[in-house]
Amino acid sequence: MEKSITVISAVWCPSCLILNKHLKKLKENYDIEITKLDYDFDDIEKYNVGDKLPVIILKDENDNEIKRLIGEKSYQEIIDFLEV
């Protein structure tokens, strides 16, 4: 299965800044497509995001949501979530 993630974050979110470091490392170590959306500026209505950021959504090859991870997480928690 080809995995991809959509990340919803905001520039004012401290946890999102930490996540950016994890995403960079993830991109360097794994072949995974990452789409980043901004909570304030992008159309995220279809994702039904609450008020806790960041949100990482794992998707299948047909762009269907498999599961999501919400809030600040460690790099290892993200790897475990993605099962890479």
C-alpha angles and dihedrals in degrees: 000000000000107000127208134169135209114209120200114196143140135228091236093054114100092197089054091056089055090048091055089064090050092049092052090052091045091052091050094050105034138040100239131135113235123196115189122203128185117232092218103037110030129070101258099152094111090059094061093221117184124207099282118094149237105039122189115194119195112211136190126230090277092055092253118145114251099177142325139227119211130197135008112334136174121250090253092052089054092049090049091048092051092043092218 
